[in-house]
Amino acid sequence: MRVLIISYYWPPSGGIAVLRCLKFAKYLRQYGWEPVVFTARDAHYPTLDDSNDRDLPAGLEVIRQPIWEPYAWYKKFMGKPADENVNNVFYTDESAGGWKHRLAVWVRSNFFIPDARATWIDGSVNRLLAYLREHPVDAILSDGPPHSNTRIATRVSRETGIPWLADFQDPWTQVDYYQLLSLTAAARKRHERMEQEAFRQASLTTIVSPSWKRDLESIGARDVRVLYWGYDPDDYAGLVREPHDKFTLTHLGIMGYDRNPEVLFAAIRHLNATVDGFAGDFELRLYGQVDHRVRESVERHGIQEQVTYAGSVSRTKALQETLNSHLLLLLLNRQENAKGRIPGKLFEYLAVRRPVINFGPEDSDVAAILTETGSGPTFAYDTAPALAATYIEEHYRAYRRGESAELDPEAITPYSHPTLVRRLAGWLNEIAA
């Protein structure tokens, strides 16, 4: 059985988004499916990471279609360095962009639908239709966002009749940053029309959380099932824990303006003032992009000497850092759909079996998983800083005693990629039949 996987993100891309389809491709052969990958050539990836190459199955067929993206134009228009990462402009606020930034967002919103990879769609559809005439497959699997992937799969499935599993890392019109697009009424209708066409064409739809499953169903998606992000046990082979000398709290990924943890910074300031030795022992490490307003909050609370902005690192380095840390920080967006947001890094945190402190809705899907696995508490962004401080202090005192918390490995097994891809293969068997 052969499955065509349509994914914009593919090695040499780094970051979290590439991992979903990469892990699908890695494990599907074990369950009777041969993957064929369709992806972009010369894509404008935010980060590159050659370490992902180790997960590529031997002899995997990869079809690359040239792509043009507007990011180089945007950087030139904004006067930004050619190597600056601007893919996440909706998560990290442009403090000095002014009218130029607003105009660029308006152009992106209304002329690049469904997203900045829209010019890739037509050529990709034509290429795949020609390929499939000579090299048939039994099913199609696409992953979005970017929902240009979803649009390509919609059209190819409609033209060929090949059954299609539509996978969503994030929703389409229900995603948090959709409200930040400067959409005209006509553009909004185009998004909604394309989304509904995808729902009607898909044989089966998967999404990463129970809450988002219900959200998709509420706007017409059929036969929606939950497929969590998960973690790959192979990623941790050979890693040995070497705890940092300081009591370290680590966050991986984008820390945007809607994830600004003021309550955490206040808790750290409180601990500095009330717990002997904490100020000298504590370090907060932030890996990835950090919005300027988060940095300003750090300075406002007077804890800048305890914060390290570590920038982007390789995936192997990131996993090693989580393993070496004493506590791990998870932040959910302060957006309407945050209850269903389960960041991929949650499962990487679980895999290293380190305790987690989470900020976001206390009734979120993340909070439920953390409780189920005994991994840590969830605090609302408006909670009293002393409550979060109490939890941090508990682990700090264990650190001073030389103790190390270890989570139950059996509790996280259901979230491993081999387990999840077995389920995915069963669904592919279902739609192919």
Long-range contacts (C-beta under 8 A, 24 or more apart in sequence): 1-32, 1-33, 1-34, 1-138, 1-139, 1-428, 1-429, 1-432, 2-33, 2-34, 2-35, 2-36, 2-136, 2-137, 2-138, 2-139, 3-28, 3-33, 3-34, 3-35, 3-36, 3-137, 3-138, 3-139, 3-140, 3-141, 3-428, 4-36, 4-38, 4-128, 4-132, 4-137, 4-139, 4-140, 4-141, 4-162, 5-35, 5-36, 5-37, 5-38, 5-141, 5-142, 5-143, 6-38, 6-39, 6-124, 6-128, 6-140, 6-141, 6-142, 6-143, 6-149, 6-152, 6-153, 6-156, 7-37, 7-38, 7-39, 7-142, 7-143, 7-149, 8-39, 8-40, 8-43, 8-67, 8-117, 8-120, 8-146, 8-148, 8-149, 9-39, 9-45, 9-143, 10-37, 10-39, 10-40, 10-62, 11-49, 11-50, 11-52, 11-53, 11-56, 12-45, 12-48, 12-49, 12-50, 12-52, 12-53, 13-43, 13-45, 13-47, 13-48, 13-49, 13-52, 14-45, 14-46, 14-47, 14-48, 14-49, 14-52, 14-312, 14-314, 14-315, 15-45, 15-46, 15-47, 15-49, 16-253, 16-343, 16-344, 16-345, 17-169, 18-49, 18-52, 19-52, 19-229, 19-232, 19-344, 20-143, 20-167, 20-169, 20-229, 20-344, 21-141, 21-143, 22-52, 22-55, 22-56, 23-55, 23-230, 23-232, 23-417, 23-421, 24-141, 24-421, 24-424, 25-55, 25-56, 25-57, 25-60, 26-55, 26-56, 26-57, 26-232, 26-417, 26-421, 27-417, 27-418, 27-421, 27-422, 28-421, 28-424, 28-425, 29-57, 30-418, 30-421, 30-422, 31-421, 31-422, 31-425, 31-426, 32-425, 32-429, 33-139, 33-425, 33-428, 35-60, 36-60, 36-61, 36-62, 36-63, 36-135, 36-137, 37-61, 37-62, 37-63, 38-62, 38-63, 38-65, 38-124, 38-127, 38-128, 38-152, 39-63, 39-64, 39-65, 40-64, 40-65, 40-66, 40-67, 40-117, 40-120, 41-65, 41-66, 41-67, 42-66, 42-67, 43-67, 43-69, 44-69, 44-71, 44-72, 44-87, 45-87, 46-85, 46-87, 46-88, 47-85, 47-312, 49-314, 49-315, 51-314, 51-315, 51-316, 52-315, 55-232, 55-234, 63-127, 63-128, 63-131, 65-120, 65-123, 65-124, 65-127, 66-123, 67-117, 67-119, 67-120, 68-119, 68-120, 69-116, 69-117, 69-119, 70-107, 70-108, 70-112, 70-116, 71-116, 74-104, 74-108, 77-104, 78-104, 85-289, 88-254, 88-256, 88-289, 90-177, 90-180, 91-177, 91-254, 91-256, 91-257, 91-258, 91-289, 91-291, 92-254, 92-256, 92-257, 92-289, 92-290, 92-291, 92-292, 93-256, 93-257, 93-291, 93-292, 93-293, 95-292, 95-293, 102-182, 105-180, 105-181, 105-182, 106-182, 108-181, 109-181, 109-182, 109-183, 109-187, 110-182, 110-183, 110-184, 110-186, 110-187, 113-187, 113-190, 113-191, 113-194, 114-146, 114-147, 114-148, 114-150, 114-151, 114-172, 114-191, 114-194, 115-145, 115-146, 115-147, 115-148, 116-146, 117-146, 117-148, 118-148, 120-148, 120-152, 121-148, 121-151, 121-152, 121-155, 124-152, 125-152, 125-155, 125-156, 125-159, 128-152, 128-156, 129-156, 129-159, 129-160, 132-156, 132-160, 132-162, 137-162, 138-162, 138-163, 138-428, 138-432, 139-163, 139-164, 139-165, 139-428, 139-431, 139-432, 140-164, 140-165, 141-165, 141-167, 141-428, 142-166, 142-167, 143-167, 143-168, 143-169, 144-168, 144-169, 144-170, 144-172, 145-169, 145-170, 145-172, 145-175, 147-172, 147-194, 147-195, 147-198, 150-194, 150-198, 151-194, 151-198, 153-198, 154-194, 154-197, 154-198, 154-201, 154-202, 157-201, 157-202, 158-201, 163-203, 163-431, 163-432, 164-201, 164-202, 164-203, 164-431, 165-202, 165-203, 165-204, 165-205, 165-206, 165-424, 165-427, 165-428, 165-431, 166-198, 166-202, 166-204, 166-205, 166-206, 167-205, 167-206, 167-207, 167-227, 168-205, 168-206, 168-207, 168-208, 168-212, 168-216, 169-208, 169-229, 170-208, 171-207, 171-212, 171-215, 171-216, 171-337, 172-198, 173-219, 174-212, 174-215, 174-216, 174-219, 174-337, 175-337, 176-258, 176-333, 176-335, 176-336, 176-337, 176-338, 176-341, 179-335, 195-219, 196-220, 203-431, 204-427, 204-430, 204-431, 206-424, 206-427, 208-342, 209-340, 209-341, 209-342, 209-365, 210-340, 210-365, 211-337, 211-339, 211-340, 211-364, 211-365, 212-337, 212-340, 212-341, 213-340, 214-340, 215-337, 215-340, 225-427, 227-420, 227-423, 227-424, 228-342, 228-347, 228-415, 228-420, 229-342, 229-343, 229-344, 229-346, 229-347, 229-415, 230-347, 230-415, 230-416, 230-417, 230-419, 230-420, 231-347, 231-348, 231-350, 231-351, 231-412, 231-415, 231-416, 231-417, 232-416, 232-417, 233-351, 233-416, 233-417, 233-418, 235-315, 235-319, 235-348, 235-351, 236-319, 236-323, 236-351, 236-352, 239-319, 239-320, 239-323, 240-323, 241-323, 241-324, 241-352, 242-324, 243-324, 243-325, 243-326, 243-404, 244-283, 244-324, 244-325, 244-326, 246-281, 246-282, 246-283, 247-278, 247-281, 247-282, 247-283, 247-326, 247-327, 247-395, 247-396, 247-399, 248-282, 248-283, 248-284, 248-285, 248-324, 248-325, 248-326, 248-327, 249-282, 249-283, 249-284, 249-285, 249-325, 249-326, 249-327, 249-328, 249-329, 249-357, 249-392, 250-284, 250-285, 250-287, 250-321, 250-322, 250-325, 250-327, 250-328, 250-329, 251-284, 251-285, 251-286, 251-287, 251-288, 251-328, 251-329, 251-330, 251-331, 252-287, 252-288, 252-318, 252-321, 252-322, 252-345, 252-348, 253-287, 253-288, 253-343, 253-345, 254-288, 254-289, 255-286, 255-288, 255-289, 255-290, 255-291, 255-294, 255-331, 256-289, 256-291, 256-294, 256-333, 257-291, 257-293, 257-294, 258-333, 258-334, 258-335, 259-294, 259-331, 259-332, 259-333, 259-334, 259-359, 260-291, 260-293, 260-294, 260-297, 261-294, 261-329, 261-331, 261-359, 261-381, 262-297, 262-301, 262-381, 263-359, 263-379, 263-381, 263-382, 263-383, 263-385, 263-388, 264-329, 264-357, 264-359, 264-385, 264-388, 265-297, 265-298, 265-300, 265-301, 265-303, 266-301, 266-385, 267-385, 267-386, 267-388, 267-389, 267-392, 268-301, 268-303, 268-306, 268-389, 268-392, 269-301, 269-302, 269-303, 269-385, 270-385, 270-386, 270-389, 271-389, 271-392, 271-393, 271-396, 272-303, 272-306, 274-389, 275-393, 275-396, 277-400, 278-393, 278-396, 279-306, 281-396, 281-399, 281-400, 282-306, 282-396, 283-307, 283-308, 284-308, 284-329, 285-310, 285-321, 285-325, 286-310, 287-311, 287-312, 287-313, 287-318, 287-321, 288-312, 318-348, 319-348, 319-352, 322-348, 322-349, 322-352, 322-354, 323-352, 323-354, 325-354, 326-354, 326-355, 326-395, 326-396, 326-399, 326-404, 327-354, 327-355, 327-356, 327-357, 327-392, 327-395, 328-352, 328-354, 328-355, 328-356, 328-357, 329-356, 329-357, 329-359, 330-356, 330-357, 330-358, 330-359, 330-360, 330-366, 331-358, 331-359, 331-360, 332-358, 332-359, 332-360, 332-361, 332-364, 332-366, 333-360, 334-360, 334-381, 338-364, 339-363, 339-364, 339-365, 340-364, 340-365, 341-365, 341-366, 342-366, 342-369, 346-370, 347-412, 347-415, 349-375, 350-375, 350-407, 350-412, 350-415, 351-412, 353-406, 353-407, 353-408, 353-409, 353-412, 354-405, 354-407, 355-395, 355-405, 355-407, 357-388, 357-391, 357-392, 359-388, 372-411, 373-407, 373-408, 373-411, 373-412, 374-407, 374-408, 374-411, 375-407
